[in-house]
Amino acid sequence: MSDYRIDTKCVQGGYTPGNGEPRQIPIIQSTTFKYATSEDMGKLFDLEASGYFYTRLQNPTNDMVAAKICDMEGGTAAMLTSSGQAANFYAIFNIANCGDHVVASSTIYGGTYNLFHVTMRKMGIDFTFVSPDCTDEELNAAFQPNTKAVFGETIANPALTVLDIERFAQAAHAHGVPLIIDNTFATPVNCRPFQWGCDIVTHSTTKYMDGHGAGVGGCIVDSGNFNWMAHADKFPGLCTPDDSYHGITYAEKFGQGGAFITKCTAQLMRDFGSIQSPQNAFLLNLGLESLHVRMPRHCENALAVAKFLKNHPKVSFVTYPGLEGDKYYDLAQKYMPNGTCGVVSFGFHGGRAAAETFMKHLKLAAIETHVADARTCTLHPASATHRQMNDQELLAAGITPDLVRFSCGIEDAQDLIADLEQALERV
Ligand SMILES: *Cc1c(COP(=O)(O)O)cnc(C)c1O
């Protein structure tokens, strides 16, 4: 599939049935797989042969869907996880141990920030958070001798900042570590970070990829471009023998293109077991089949909504990287010339009270913590996800008390604007 364009990969990547085989990917709803001899199975356990033995580690349905996403991103290997949280945890923990350090963008998804700042710190991994707008000097100063990776989001949820991928990749590589990017909001339809020097991509497939609010899931894709062996002292887990697999050295046995995902499957899936169910992988694939058709519509609707809000007298600010004049418009044009995402955020001259009144009167847009769904949904963080914070704490988190996040679905833009208009009239 690798010679085809992204639209064709969305529809047909990952699975090519043979003569008389099912046209749709089969759901292999089986925990386990049968072998004729103990020797056959032993080879799987030694990673001497590839095959399936237990769905906690690998399942054929999941692998077909992972292969499609791998193809879409232009990578060499990929795996599905049970959630986006699991994908980001595995991507970091696969190369960073207790005593190690990671540089991360400060404007990342709140769940990821908590995972890094609270939970992974308890595991002894330290993080330095840098603004995506920091100078090269500030970025370079964040690295330590024990730094193992740099992490950021193509378009941050919900801050809607755009990462300068090339600049962050150059800094990571100058310090001998990979750049990991969460590409959830852009999707490979709008941005393929590997083209700009990123080494590993993660996804919450729960969002646009699934697209229908049907299944929670995640994915990790390796570009195969990072030379682990050239920095063997930093990455002993990949470059020295694994005692739990009879002394295999992943970077030698599976090469630059396969080492990262093989280790992540063989060690982290084996030990933590955050596998995606084959049923959910099947649903995810249905979503992927139309991702290239849905993304342009999400972006078109979001741009129409952003333009409408920008001109509305009751609206104090609009943030949308696809809108001319936005702080991140130029970076968005460079990395995502065909469109960014469907999420817009904005605020009110009337402050928090205006936001609360507005939310009460929406009819079509549903109040949800979700984003990036075929159906338009919206959230007022100050009265929902961030309600435990006072106004000062909100501002420190980059959220004003009047901020509303509006995730444009793929309905008719006129209907979305009419809903916004009537709710704004009540403010
Ligand atoms: C939602 C989200 C996650 C977490 O994904 P889950 O599938 O909810 O675990 C991670 N990163 C980004 C950018 C997200 O939007």
The ligand as a Gaussian input file, in Angstrom:
#p B3LYP/6-31G(d) Opt

LIG

0 1
 C       -7.948000      12.265000      24.335000
 C       -6.495000      12.457000      24.147000
 C       -5.563000      11.595000      24.740000
 C       -5.980000      10.465000      25.652000
 O       -6.613000       9.486000      24.898000
 P       -7.683000       8.443000      25.496000
 O       -8.007000       7.616000      24.297000
 O       -8.820000       9.230000      26.047000
 O       -6.958000       7.653000      26.549000
 C       -4.219000      11.807000      24.496000
 N       -3.804000      12.822000      23.706000
 C       -4.673000      13.685000      23.128000
 C       -4.153000      14.771000      22.266000
 C       -6.046000      13.524000      23.320000
 O       -6.900000      14.385000      22.732000

